[in-house]
Amino acid sequence: MKKRYCLGYAFAIMTSLASYAQKKNPNAATLQISQSLPIVDTVELKNLMRELNSANAHVVQKVPEPFLFKEVKWDSTSKKLNDRKFPAKVDKLWLEELTTNTLYDDMAALVEDTNYEEVDYPELTTETLKKRLADLNARTPFNVEYNPSLENVIKGYLKRHKPTLERLMGLSQFYFPGFEQTFDKYDMPLELKYLAIVESALRPRAKSRVGATGMWQFMFNTGKLYGLDISSYVDERMDPILSTEAAAQYLSKLYEIFGDWDLALASYNSGPGNVSKAIRRSGGRTNYWNIRHHLPRETAGYIPAFLATMYIFEYAEEHGYHPAQPDVNYFETDTIKVKETITLQQVSSYTGVSLEEIQFLNPAYKLDVIPFVADENYYLRLPITAIGPFVANENNIYQTAKKELERDEKTLPEYLEVPSSITYRVRSGDYLGKIAERYGVGVSQIKRWNNLRSNNLRIGQRLTLYPSKPSASVASSQSSSGSSQKKYVVRKGDSLWKIARKFPGVSAENLKVWNDISGTKLKPGMTLVIAN
């Protein structure tokens, strides 16, 4: 059974209850309320509130309305939990900020274009930076000692990328507590949380041009190796909790190999083989800054981006950063094990929680469907205020959902587990690009997996493939005339960034890959494929 951890904390609820009780009755302080557990069981919380009510009976008859769990009845006509009052929803613009891919594009460009040229930024003197970096170096296991290259990267970020970093600071409040908890469990540096910013800009559904997916940008094979489930319905590389667990295990293994966190991060990005070759080419040196010039370009800018991000987050106040603050600091959530197939749209309809919020809390379900599969454990994550009503009406919810899905069963794709590897036999008319498209992989990957030195294939040749999508689902989509693809005609004033924002879950990088675009220029009248 896979262990799930709550994404958000219930600190606000627990703290408020404790504070309320102590103000009304000093003796209530003897009730032990934990403020350190990330998961709050709704039954325990309900019992706790009854205790508080009992302890304060001479002062107040009940816990204030925001903390009261009501018994609710199923309304078969409206299919809603009809006498349930939910807290105000997260502001629409903030929720959009959480789910769009623009930050991923901004961060990817920022890392790729890391510049070491001198930057004029008088607001931060070299002496001040040296002192702050020395302080960081003393309290972290990363090598953050001053050097002119790092100074120029930090000043460049401060001068040119403040809006992007401020947005990331606001978004980080949702995820960093969970990251820190996982890294602490493995006795790893908590500063590793900043790696998710460099990797994905904290986007659960981020996907790179080579297929790395999720916050921690796992490739298909690595994700499977570390126990992440990938099927036609589910991609746990997109699950913030499970992918962080896998990232901690992977990073821990890399640290065991290199004994240095800088090199572990570099190998996380480019692979241990590239780091080993860079060490050899530098004459055996193991300091990152000494081997940087022998690493792939992307990795050469990767560690400076990580260190610059760490510095700016740690000294945000000193540099006048004022990140947007959400109405809710953390999504106070809990999970329910799914007992029947159900769609996220149905959950939204039954609970009153917006579809966008449910999608945000459950990013691993690629088709917005939570399947029920024997011997698998899939969970629905909801705001804690919706957990009780859902469980109280569980049987009715599943019965209604089942009837609706039986009526619409032809619209749901078959659940297919993605195999770790397959053997493909080349047929007449096949070529590498066609095979790569069919199985959702890159041509270069097929060549590497099979030691091919050219693009030539022969009929009957056998290829080993590690598909990123089930071939059966691909075939079915092809037989339906590519119904999963959309077309978009470029208009005057359009850019890849603007077009990507029109389609949820799509980034500018996706558009470039799907349409074989190398640059960023578009011409009005061009037709773009949206393969989402």
C-alpha positions in Angstrom: 0.0 0.0 0.0 1.3 3.4 -0.9 1.6 5.9 1.8 0.0 9.3 1.2 0.8 12.5 3.0 -1.5 15.5 3.4 -0.4 18.3 1.1 -1.5 21.1 3.3 -1.6 21.7 7.1 -4.5 22.2 9.4 -2.6 24.5 11.6 -5.1 27.4 11.2 -8.0 25.2 12.4 -6.2 23.6 15.3 -4.6 26.8 16.5 -7.8 28.7 16.3 -9.6 26.0 18.3 -6.9 26.0 21.0 -6.8 29.8 21.2 -10.6 30.0 21.4 -10.8 27.4 24.1 -8.1 29.0 26.2 -9.7 32.4 26.0 -13.1 31.1 27.2 -11.8 28.6 29.7 -8.2 28.5 31.0 -8.7 24.9 32.0 -9.2 24.0 28.4 -5.4 24.4 28.0 -5.1 20.9 29.3 -6.5 19.6 26.1 -3.5 18.6 24.0 -3.8 19.9 20.5 -0.9 18.9 18.2 0.4 21.6 15.9 3.0 19.5 14.2 1.0 16.8 12.4 0.4 17.4 8.7 -2.6 15.1 8.6 -5.8 15.8 10.6 -8.3 13.0 10.8 -11.7 14.5 10.6 -13.2 12.1 13.1 -10.5 13.0 15.7 -11.1 16.7 15.0 -14.8 16.2 15.4 -14.3 14.5 18.8 -11.9 17.2 19.8 -14.5 19.9 19.1 -17.0 18.0 21.2 -14.5 18.0 24.1 -14.0 21.7 23.7 -17.7 22.3 23.7 -18.0 20.1 26.9 -15.1 21.9 28.6 -16.7 25.3 27.8 -20.3 24.4 28.5 -20.7 27.1 31.1 -19.4 29.7 28.7 -20.6 28.8 25.2 -22.9 26.1 23.9 -21.1 25.2 20.7 -17.9 25.8 18.7 -18.3 28.7 16.3 -19.9 28.0 13.0 -16.7 27.9 10.8 -15.5 24.8 12.7 -18.8 22.9 13.0 -19.2 19.7 11.1 -22.8 19.2 10.2 -24.6 16.0 9.5 -25.9 16.2 5.9 -28.4 14.4 3.9 -28.2 13.3 0.3 -30.5 15.2 -2.1 -31.1 12.8 -5.0 -32.6 15.5 -7.2 -29.8 18.1 -7.0 -27.0 15.5 -6.3 -25.5 18.0 -3.9 -24.7 17.9 -0.2 -27.6 20.3 0.4 -27.2 21.8 3.8 -23.4 22.3 3.8 -21.8 25.7 4.1 -18.4 25.8 2.5 -15.8 28.5 3.3 -15.2 31.1 0.6 -13.4 29.7 -2.4 -9.8 30.8 -3.2 -9.8 33.9 -5.3 -10.2 33.1 -9.0 -7.1 34.9 -10.1 -5.0 33.2 -7.5 -6.3 29.8 -8.5 -5.4 30.7 -12.1 -1.9 31.6 -10.9 -1.6 28.1 -9.4 -2.6 26.2 -12.6 -1.2 28.1 -15.6 2.1 27.2 -17.1 3.5 30.7 -17.7 5.9 30.5 -14.8 7.3 27.2 -16.1 8.2 28.9 -19.4 9.7 31.9 -17.6 11.8 29.8 -15.3 13.0 27.4 -18.1 14.1 30.4 -20.2 15.8 32.0 -17.1 17.9 28.8 -16.4 18.7 28.3 -20.1 19.9 31.9 -20.6 21.9 32.1 -17.4 24.4 35.0 -18.0 27.7 35.4 -16.3 28.5 38.9 -17.7 29.0 41.7 -15.2 25.7 43.3 -14.0 25.3 46.8 -12.8 23.2 46.5 -9.6 24.4 49.0 -7.0 21.6 48.1 -4.6 23.7 45.0 -3.6 27.4 45.6 -3.0 30.0 42.9 -3.4 30.9 43.1 0.3 27.3 42.6 1.4 26.8 39.7 -0.9 30.0 38.0 0.3 28.9 38.3 3.9 25.4 36.8 3.1 26.8 34.0 1.0 29.2 33.2 3.8 26.3 33.0 6.2 24.4 30.7 3.8 27.5 28.6 3.3 27.8 28.1 7.0 24.3 26.8 7.5 23.9 24.6 4.4 25.9 21.7 2.9 25.9 23.4 -0.5 29.0 25.2 -1.8 27.7 28.8 -1.8 31.0 30.5 -1.4 31.4 33.8 -3.3 32.7 33.9 -6.8 32.2 36.6 -9.5 30.2 34.3 -11.7 27.6 33.6 -9.0 27.5 37.3 -8.1 26.6 38.2 -11.7 23.9 35.5 -11.8 22.3 36.7 -8.5 22.4 40.4 -9.6 21.0 39.5 -13.0 18.0 37.7 -11.3 17.5 40.7 -8.9 17.6 43.2 -11.7 15.6 41.4 -14.4 13.4 38.7 -12.9 11.8 40.1 -9.8 8.2 39.6 -10.9 8.8 36.0 -11.7 10.5 35.3 -8.4 7.8 37.1 -6.4 5.1 35.0 -8.0 7.1 31.8 -7.2 7.5 33.0 -3.6 3.7 33.2 -3.2 3.2 29.8 -4.9 5.8 28.2 -2.7 3.7 28.6 0.4 1.5 25.8 -0.8 4.3 23.3 -1.4 7.3 24.0 0.7 6.0 22.6 4.0 5.4 19.2 2.4 8.8 19.3 0.7 10.5 20.1 4.0 8.7 17.3 5.8 9.8 14.7 3.2 13.5 15.9 3.1 13.6 16.0 6.9 12.4 12.4 7.0 15.4 11.3 4.9 17.7 13.6 6.8 18.4 15.6 3.7 19.1 19.4 3.4 15.8 21.3 3.5 17.2 23.7 0.9 16.6 21.1 -1.7 13.0 22.5 -1.9 14.4 25.2 -4.1 15.3 22.6 -6.7 11.6 22.2 -7.6 11.6 25.9 -8.6 14.5 25.5 -11.0 13.1 22.2 -12.3 9.5 23.1 -12.9 8.6 26.5 -11.3 6.4 24.4 -9.0 4.1 23.2 -11.8 2.7 19.7 -11.1 1.9 19.1 -14.7 5.0 20.7 -16.2 6.4 18.7 -19.2 9.8 19.4 -20.9 10.5 19.0 -24.5 12.2 15.7 -23.8 9.3 14.3 -21.8 10.5 15.0 -18.2 7.2 15.4 -16.2 6.0 16.9 -13.0 7.5 19.2 -10.3 10.6 17.1 -10.1 10.8 16.5 -13.8 11.1 12.7 -13.8 11.7 10.9 -17.1 9.5 7.9 -17.7 12.0 5.2 -16.8 13.3 6.9 -13.7 9.8 7.5 -12.5 8.9 3.9 -12.9 12.2 2.9 -11.2 11.2 4.8 -8.1 7.7 3.4 -7.9 5.7 6.1 -9.6 2.5 4.7 -11.3 2.0 5.7 -14.9 -1.0 4.5 -16.8 -3.6 5.8 -19.3 -5.4 7.5 -16.4 -2.7 8.2 -13.8 0.8 9.8 -13.9 2.1 10.0 -10.4 5.1 12.0 -11.6 2.5 14.8 -11.4 1.5 14.0 -7.8 3.3 16.6 -5.6 3.5 14.3 -2.6 4.5 11.0 -4.3 6.9 12.7 -6.7 8.7 14.5 -3.9 9.1 11.2 -2.1 10.7 9.7 -5.2 12.9 12.8 -5.7 14.2 12.4 -2.2 15.1 8.8 -2.8 16.8 9.5 -6.1 18.7 12.5 -4.7 19.8 10.5 -1.7 21.2 7.8 -4.0 23.1 10.4 -6.1 24.6 11.9 -2.9 25.7 8.4 -1.9 27.5 8.1 -5.3 29.2 11.5 -5.3 29.4 12.5 -1.7 28.7 16.1 -2.7 25.4 17.9 -2.9 26.4 20.2 -5.8 27.5 17.2 -7.9 24.3 15.3 -6.8 22.2 18.2 -8.2 24.2 18.3 -11.4 23.8 14.6 -12.0 20.1 14.9 -11.2 19.8 17.3 -14.1 22.2 15.7 -16.7 22.8 12.2 -15.4 25.7 10.7 -13.4 27.5 9.8 -16.6 27.9 13.4 -17.7 29.1 14.5 -14.3 31.7 11.6 -14.3 32.9 12.6 -17.7 33.2 16.3 -16.6 35.3 15.2 -13.6 37.7 13.2 -15.9 38.0 16.1 -18.4 38.8 18.6 -15.6 41.7 16.4 -14.4 39.9 14.8 -11.5 38.5 18.0 -9.9 35.3 17.6 -8.0 34.3 21.2 -7.3 31.3 22.1 -9.4 32.7 25.5 -10.5 35.9 23.7 -11.7 34.0 21.2 -13.9 31.1 23.5 -15.0 32.7 24.2 -18.4 32.7 20.4 -19.2 29.0 19.9 -18.5 26.1 20.3 -20.9 25.0 23.9 -21.3 21.7 23.4 -19.5 23.5 21.9 -16.5 26.2 24.5 -16.5 23.4 27.1 -15.7 21.5 24.8 -13.4 23.5 25.0 -10.2 24.0 28.8 -10.4 20.2 29.1 -10.9 19.6 26.9 -7.8 22.1 28.9 -5.7 20.7 32.3 -6.9 17.2 31.2 -6.2 18.2 30.0 -2.7 19.9 33.3 -2.0 17.0 35.5 -3.2 14.4 33.4 -1.3 16.5 33.5 1.9 17.0 37.3 1.6 13.7 38.3 0.0 12.8 40.8 2.7 16.2 42.6 2.4 15.6 43.0 -1.3 12.1 44.3 -1.0 10.2 41.3 -2.3 6.5 41.4 -1.6 5.0 38.1 -2.9 1.2 37.8 -3.4 -0.4 36.3 -0.3 -3.3 33.9 -0.9 -6.4 34.0 1.2 -5.5 30.5 2.5 -1.9 29.9 3.3 -2.2 26.1 2.9 -4.9 24.0 1.3 -6.1 22.2 4.4 -6.8 18.8 2.8 -7.2 15.2 3.5 -7.6 12.1 1.3 -10.3 9.5 0.7 -9.5 6.1 -0.8 -11.6 5.7 -4.0 -13.9 2.7 -4.0 -15.5 3.1 -7.4 -14.5 4.9 -10.6 -15.5 8.6 -10.4 -14.7 11.7 -12.4 -13.4 15.0 -11.0 -16.4 16.7 -12.6 -18.7 14.4 -10.6 -16.9 15.1 -7.4 -17.3 18.9 -8.1 -21.0 18.5 -8.8 -21.6 16.5 -5.6 -19.5 18.5 -3.2 -19.8 22.0 -4.4 -16.0 22.4 -4.6 -15.0 24.0 -7.8 -13.6 21.8 -10.6 -10.5 24.0 -10.8 -9.7 23.5 -7.1 -10.3 19.7 -7.3 -8.0 19.5 -10.4 -5.4 21.5 -8.5 -5.5 19.1 -5.6 -5.5 16.0 -7.8 -3.0 16.8 -10.6 -1.9 13.1 -11.2 -5.2 12.2 -12.8 -4.5 13.0 -16.5 -8.0 12.6 -17.8 -9.8 14.0 -14.7 -10.9 10.4 -13.9 -10.0 8.5 -10.8 -10.1 4.8 -11.8 -10.9 1.9 -9.5 -8.5 -0.9 -10.2 -8.0 -4.1 -8.2 -4.8 -4.2 -6.1 -4.2 -0.4 -6.7 -4.9 2.4 -4.2 -6.1 5.7 -5.7 -7.1 8.6 -3.5 -9.2 11.7 -3.9 -7.9 14.8 -2.2 -10.4 17.4 -1.0 -10.5 20.4 1.2 -10.9 19.1 4.7 -14.3 20.9 5.0 -15.7 18.6 2.2 -14.3 15.3 3.6 -17.0 14.7 6.2 -20.0 15.3 3.9 -18.4 13.1 1.2 -17.8 10.2 3.6 -21.3 10.6 5.1 -22.9 10.3 1.7 -20.3 7.9 0.1 -22.7 5.1 -0.9 -25.1 7.4 -2.5 -22.3 9.3 -4.3 -20.9 6.1 -5.8 -24.3 4.7 -6.8 -25.1 7.9 -8.6 -21.7 8.2 -10.2 -21.9 4.6 -11.4 -25.2 5.1 -13.1 -23.9 8.2 -14.9 -20.8 6.4 -16.0 -22.7 3.4 -17.2 -24.8 5.7 -19.3 -21.7 7.4 -20.7 -19.3 4.4 -20.5 -18.4 4.6 -24.2 -16.8 8.0 -23.6 -14.3 6.7 -21.0 -11.0 5.2 -22.3 -10.0 1.8 -21.2 -7.6 1.7 -18.2 -4.2 0.6 -19.6 -1.0 0.1 -17.6 2.0 1.5 -19.4 4.6 -1.3 -19.6 8.1 -0.6 -18.4 9.5 -1.8 -21.8 8.2 -3.4 -25.0 9.8 -5.0 -28.0 8.6 -3.5 -31.3 9.1 -5.2 -34.7 9.6 -2.8 -37.6 7.0 -3.0 -40.3 6.8 -1.7 -43.9 6.4 2.0 -44.0 7.8 2.5 -40.5 10.4 5.2 -39.7 11.8 6.4 -36.4 9.6 9.6 -36.3 6.5 7.6 -36.8 7.4 5.0 -34.1 8.4 7.7 -31.7 5.1 9.5 -32.1 3.1 6.3 -31.7 4.7 5.6 -28.3 5.2 9.1 -27.1 9.0 9.1 -27.0 11.8 10.9 -28.9 13.7 9.7 -31.9 17.0 10.2 -30.0 15.7 8.1 -27.2 14.9 5.2 -29.6 18.4 5.5 -31.1 20.1 5.5 -27.6 18.0 2.5 -26.3 19.0 0.4 -29.4 22.5 1.7 -30.1 21.4 3.0 -33.5 24.0 5.1 -35.3 21.7 6.2 -38.1 17.9 6.7 -38.8 17.8 3.7 -41.1 15.5 0.8 -40.2 14.9 -2.6 -41.8 11.7 -4.5 -41.9 11.6 -7.1 -39.2 14.1 -5.3 -37.0 13.3 -5.5 -33.3 13.5 -2.4 -31.2 13.4 -2.0 -27.4 11.1 0.9 -26.4 10.1 2.5 -23.1 6.8 4.1 -24.1 5.4 7.1 -22.2 1.8 6.2 -23.3 -0.1 2.9 -23.9 0.0 2.0 -27.6 -3.6 0.7 -27.4 -4.8 4.1 -26.4 -2.7 5.7 -29.2 -4.3 3.3 -31.7 -7.8 4.1 -30.5 -7.1 7.8 -30.7 -5.8 7.3 -34.3 -8.8 5.4 -35.3 -11.0 8.2 -34.1 -9.2 10.6 -36.6 -7.0 12.2 -34.0 -9.9 13.6 -32.0 -7.5 14.4 -29.1 -5.8 17.1 -31.2 -7.0 20.6 -31.7 -6.1 23.2 -34.3 -5.3 26.9 -33.7 -4.9 29.5 -36.4 -2.3 32.1 -35.5 -3.6 35.7 -35.4 -1.9 39.0 -35.6 -0.3 39.8 -32.3 -0.2 36.2 -31.1 2.9 34.7 -29.4 3.6 31.2 -28.2 3.1 32.4 -24.6 -0.3 34.0 -25.4 -1.6 31.0 -27.3 -0.5 28.5 -24.6 -2.5 30.5 -22.0 -5.7 29.8 -24.0 -5.3 26.0 -23.4 -5.1 24.7 -19.8 -2.1 22.6 -19.1 -0.2 23.7 -22.3 3.1 25.6 -22.3 4.9 27.5 -25.0 7.5 24.7 -25.0 4.7 22.2 -25.7 3.6 24.2 -28.8 7.2 24.3 -30.1 7.6 20.5 -29.8 4.2 19.6 -31.2 4.7 21.9 -34.2 8.4 21.5 -34.8 9.1 25.2 -34.1 12.7 26.1 -33.3 12.4 29.8 -32.6 9.6 32.0 -31.2 8.4 33.8 -34.3 4.9 33.1 -35.6 3.2 34.2 -38.8 -0.5 35.1 -38.9 -2.4 32.3 -40.7 -0.1 29.5 -39.4 -2.0 26.5 -38.1 -0.8 25.0 -34.9 -1.5 21.6 -33.5 -2.6 21.5 -29.9 -2.0 17.9 -28.9 -3.5 18.2 -25.4 
